[in-house]
């Protein structure tokens, strides 16, 4: 599930801080797209979609794959979701950690449609990528510390086993010395 952990608001805008969103709010297909195309920008939720001509790829019977296209129309359900929230425009940047979707940086325009210049979107994307690398580094550091602690506990248990007559006694003694400090 998702949780709003930080926000910056205009005066009179409803807060979402602490709100939880079910994982189902972002379908698996959308999650997969975020890993490949890490930002989406909707300038105006009330704009009329423009059809693609031709509808099918020339010499094929399939639709054009617009997964990585910044100009594709968002899903109607997503537009309805944003409209229900009172949102006029949206910029969403995926926060990837270790190549997996970890979170989303979501910016909503609530007063009027808003175009975010390409340079700004690139800068926000770069900052988000650096944040993803930082989170991965922190996770790796914590995992390394946990493994070192587990190794230390295992070594203490093995040393205690050499001094005790039984495994249960060694286990209890190791647990007691670990709890003491």
C-alpha positions as CSV (number, residue, x, y, z in Angstrom):
1,X,0.0,0.0,0.0
2,X,1.0,3.6,-0.3
3,X,1.2,6.3,2.3
4,X,1.5,10.1,2.0
5,X,4.6,10.9,4.0
6,X,5.3,14.5,3.0
7,X,3.6,17.3,1.2
8,X,3.7,21.0,0.3
9,X,0.3,22.7,0.0
10,X,-1.2,25.9,-1.3
11,X,-3.4,27.7,1.1
12,X,-6.9,26.2,1.2
13,X,-5.8,22.9,-0.2
14,X,-6.9,19.7,1.5
15,X,-4.1,17.7,3.2
16,X,-3.4,14.1,2.3
17,X,-0.6,13.6,4.9
18,X,-0.8,10.2,6.6
19,X,-3.4,9.0,4.1
20,X,-3.1,5.4,3.1
21,X,-3.9,4.2,-0.4
22,X,-4.4,0.5,-1.2
23,X,-1.9,-1.2,-3.5
24,X,-4.8,-1.9,-5.9
25,X,-4.9,1.9,-6.7
26,X,-1.9,1.3,-9.0
27,X,-2.5,-1.8,-11.1
28,X,0.3,-4.1,-12.0
29,X,0.3,-2.9,-15.6
30,X,0.8,0.7,-14.4
31,X,3.6,-0.4,-12.0
32,X,5.4,-2.1,-14.9
33,X,5.1,1.1,-17.0
34,X,6.5,3.2,-14.2
35,X,9.6,1.0,-14.2
36,X,10.1,1.6,-17.9
37,X,8.8,5.2,-18.2
38,X,9.5,6.9,-14.8
39,X,7.5,10.1,-15.2
40,X,4.1,11.0,-16.5
41,X,2.8,14.6,-16.9
42,X,-0.9,15.5,-17.4
43,X,-1.2,19.1,-18.2
44,X,-5.0,19.3,-18.2
45,X,-7.2,16.5,-17.0
46,X,-10.1,18.1,-18.9
47,X,-8.4,18.1,-22.3
48,X,-9.9,16.1,-25.1
49,X,-7.8,13.1,-26.2
50,X,-6.6,13.3,-29.8
51,X,-6.9,10.0,-31.7
52,X,-3.8,8.5,-33.3
53,X,-4.0,8.2,-37.0
54,X,-3.6,5.5,-38.3
55,X,-5.0,3.5,-35.4
56,X,-3.0,0.4,-36.3
57,X,0.7,0.1,-37.2
58,X,1.2,0.2,-41.0
59,X,1.7,-3.3,-42.4
60,X,0.6,-4.8,-39.0
61,X,-2.6,-5.6,-37.3
62,X,-1.5,-4.3,-33.9
63,X,-1.9,-0.9,-32.2
64,X,1.1,1.4,-31.9
65,X,2.9,0.8,-28.6
66,X,2.8,4.2,-26.8
67,X,4.1,2.9,-23.5
68,X,7.2,5.2,-23.6
69,X,5.4,8.1,-25.2
70,X,5.0,11.2,-23.1
71,X,2.1,12.4,-25.2
72,X,-0.2,9.5,-24.8
73,X,-3.5,10.0,-23.2
74,X,-3.9,8.7,-19.7
75,X,-6.4,6.0,-18.8
76,X,-9.9,7.3,-18.4
77,X,-10.2,5.8,-15.0
78,X,-7.1,7.7,-13.9
79,X,-8.5,11.0,-15.2
80,X,-11.7,10.3,-13.3
81,X,-9.7,9.6,-10.1
82,X,-7.8,12.9,-10.5
83,X,-11.0,14.9,-11.2
84,X,-12.7,13.4,-8.1
85,X,-9.7,14.7,-6.1
86,X,-10.1,18.2,-7.6
87,X,-6.8,17.9,-9.5
88,X,-6.4,19.9,-12.8
89,X,-2.8,18.7,-13.7
90,X,-0.4,16.1,-12.5
91,X,3.3,15.2,-12.6
92,X,4.2,11.8,-11.2
93,X,7.8,10.5,-11.0
94,X,8.5,6.9,-10.0
95,X,11.0,6.4,-7.2
96,X,12.9,3.2,-8.2
97,X,15.1,1.4,-5.7
98,X,17.2,-1.4,-7.1
99,X,15.2,-1.3,-10.3
100,X,11.9,-1.8,-8.5
101,X,9.1,0.6,-7.9
102,X,9.5,1.9,-4.3
103,X,7.4,5.0,-4.3
104,X,6.0,7.9,-6.2
105,X,6.7,11.6,-6.2
106,X,3.3,13.1,-7.0
107,X,2.7,16.8,-7.8
108,X,-0.8,17.9,-8.4
109,X,-2.0,21.3,-9.7
110,X,-5.3,22.1,-8.0
111,X,-6.0,25.6,-9.1
112,X,-5.6,25.4,-12.9
113,X,-4.0,23.3,-15.6
114,X,-0.2,23.6,-15.4
115,X,2.5,22.7,-17.9
116,X,5.8,21.7,-16.3
117,X,8.7,22.6,-18.7
118,X,10.8,19.7,-19.9
119,X,14.0,20.9,-18.1
120,X,12.1,21.0,-14.8
121,X,10.8,17.4,-15.4
122,X,14.3,16.2,-16.2
123,X,15.7,17.9,-13.0
124,X,13.0,16.4,-10.8
125,X,13.6,13.0,-12.4
126,X,17.4,13.3,-11.7
127,X,16.8,14.2,-8.1
128,X,14.4,11.3,-7.7
129,X,17.0,8.9,-9.2
130,X,19.6,10.2,-6.7
131,X,17.1,9.6,-3.9
132,X,16.5,6.1,-5.1
133,X,20.3,5.4,-5.1
134,X,20.5,6.9,-1.6
135,X,17.7,4.7,-0.3
136,X,19.3,1.6,-1.9
137,X,22.6,2.5,-0.2
138,X,20.9,2.8,3.2
139,X,19.1,-0.6,2.6
140,X,22.4,-2.2,1.7
141,X,24.1,-0.7,4.8
142,X,21.4,-2.0,7.1
143,X,21.5,-5.4,5.5
144,X,25.2,-5.6,5.9
145,X,24.9,-4.6,9.6
146,X,22.2,-7.2,10.1
147,X,24.3,-9.9,8.5
148,X,27.3,-8.9,10.6
149,X,25.2,-9.1,13.8
150,X,23.8,-12.5,12.7
151,X,27.4,-13.8,12.1
152,X,28.5,-12.5,15.5
153,X,25.5,-14.2,17.2
154,X,26.3,-17.4,15.4
155,X,30.0,-17.3,16.5
156,X,28.9,-16.7,20.1
157,X,26.6,-19.7,19.9
158,X,29.3,-21.9,18.4
159,X,31.8,-20.8,21.1
160,X,29.2,-21.4,23.8
161,X,28.4,-24.8,22.4
162,X,32.0,-25.8,22.8
163,X,31.7,-25.0,26.5
164,X,28.3,-26.5,27.2
165,X,27.0,-30.1,27.3
166,X,23.8,-29.5,25.3
167,X,22.5,-27.4,22.5
168,X,19.5,-26.1,24.5
169,X,21.8,-25.0,27.3
170,X,24.1,-23.2,24.8
171,X,21.1,-21.6,23.2
172,X,19.8,-20.3,26.6
173,X,23.2,-19.1,27.7
174,X,23.8,-17.3,24.3
175,X,20.4,-15.6,24.5
176,X,21.1,-14.5,28.1
177,X,24.5,-13.0,27.2
178,X,23.1,-11.3,24.1
179,X,20.3,-9.8,26.1
180,X,22.8,-8.5,28.7
181,X,24.7,-6.6,26.2
